[in-house]
Amino acid sequence: MVKFLLWCILLVLCWPLALLALVLYPIVWVLLLPFRIIGIAVGGVLELLRAIILLPARVLGGPRRI
């Protein structure tokens, strides 16, 4: 909602810039999508490595108290 209100203010102040932002936003979103997917994949691999490294400590640590 805040983005929409800021865009409306930009539309009133400088309508060519607001229309340019309206056209370029989906293009920029599509261009950045592969980087978001790579970020999710890298985060998953790092979490897997962390779990593998910490597994012996969790197994040897014994039962946990709540």
TACOR-V793488 format. One record per pair of residues at least 6 apart in sequence whose ideal C-beta (glycine too) atoms are under 8 Angstrom apart, sorted by sequence separation. I is the first residue (numbers start at 0). J is the second residue. If there is no record, write none. Layout:
# TACOR-V793488
i=I j=J
i=I j=J
This chain:
# TACOR-V793488
i=9 j=16
i=10 j=17
i=9 j=17
i=10 j=18
i=6 j=17
i=9 j=20
i=6 j=20
i=6 j=21
